[in-house]
């Protein structure tokens, strides 16, 4: 039994390229994206959260040391309070 071709189409041949030349024409259509301000803000928040979660646990020890200092009545004096207030105002740009 023999099977003849039904239509005049060429059978599939591996390695044979289609009619496209493979070169992109310049200057025609370009793709672009734009992000909303909400998306940018969420991206920045996500990046900040990733940095915080990947930070070393050494900060927990430092926080415990600072809490111990604050609870010590001799640590909180006018000099420390004034220096802290100045740093806060400086960080706020005042």
matplotlib code that plots the C-alpha trace (Angstrom):
import matplotlib.pyplot as plt

x = [0.0, 1.3, 0.2, 0.4, 0.5, -2.9, -1.9, 0.9, 2.5, 6.1, 6.5, 8.2, 12.0, 14.0, 16.6, 14.7, 13.9, 10.7, 10.3, 11.5, 15.0, 15.8, 16.8, 14.8, 13.8, 14.8, 12.6, 9.3, 7.5, 9.2, 7.9, 7.9, 6.6, 5.7, 5.3, 2.8, 4.1, 2.3, 4.2, 7.5, 6.7, 5.8, 9.0, 11.1, 9.3, 9.9, 13.6, 13.8, 12.0, 14.5, 17.4, 16.0, 15.3, 18.8, 20.5, 22.7, 21.2, 24.0, 21.6, 19.4, 22.4, 23.0, 19.4, 19.5, 22.6, 20.9, 17.8, 20.0, 21.7, 18.3, 17.0, 20.1, 19.1, 22.7, 22.8, 20.0, 21.4, 21.1, 24.1, 22.8, 19.3, 20.6, 22.9, 20.0, 17.7, 20.3, 20.7, 16.9, 16.6, 19.6, 18.1, 14.9, 16.9, 15.9]
y = [0.0, 3.4, 6.8, 9.8, 13.4, 14.9, 18.6, 20.3, 21.5, 20.5, 18.1, 19.3, 19.2, 19.8, 22.5, 24.3, 27.9, 29.5, 32.5, 34.9, 36.4, 36.5, 40.1, 42.7, 45.8, 48.9, 51.8, 50.0, 49.0, 49.2, 47.7, 49.8, 49.5, 52.1, 51.5, 53.3, 55.2, 52.6, 49.8, 51.6, 52.2, 48.6, 47.5, 49.8, 48.4, 44.8, 45.6, 47.1, 44.1, 41.8, 43.8, 43.7, 40.0, 39.2, 41.3, 39.7, 38.8, 40.8, 43.7, 41.8, 41.7, 45.4, 46.3, 44.3, 46.2, 49.5, 48.5, 47.6, 51.1, 52.9, 51.0, 52.0, 55.2, 56.5, 56.4, 58.8, 62.3, 65.7, 65.2, 62.0, 63.4, 66.6, 64.5, 62.3, 65.2, 66.9, 63.7, 63.4, 67.0, 66.5, 63.4, 65.4, 68.1, 70.7]
z = [0.0, -0.8, 0.5, -1.8, -0.7, -0.2, -0.7, -2.5, 0.8, 1.6, 4.4, 7.6, 7.3, 10.4, 10.1, 7.3, 8.3, 7.6, 5.4, 8.0, 7.6, 11.3, 11.3, 13.3, 11.4, 13.4, 13.9, 13.5, 16.7, 20.1, 23.3, 26.4, 30.0, 32.6, 36.3, 38.5, 41.5, 43.7, 42.0, 42.5, 46.1, 46.7, 45.0, 47.2, 50.3, 49.1, 48.7, 52.1, 53.7, 51.9, 53.3, 56.8, 56.7, 55.5, 58.2, 60.8, 64.2, 65.8, 65.9, 68.4, 70.8, 70.3, 71.0, 74.2, 75.3, 74.5, 76.4, 79.4, 79.2, 79.0, 82.0, 84.0, 86.0, 85.9, 82.1, 81.3, 82.2, 80.6, 78.4, 76.8, 76.4, 74.7, 72.3, 71.4, 70.8, 68.5, 66.5, 66.0, 64.9, 62.6, 61.0, 60.4, 58.7, 61.3]

ax = plt.figure().add_subplot(projection="3d")
ax.plot(x, y, z, "-o")
ax.set_aspect("equal")
plt.show()
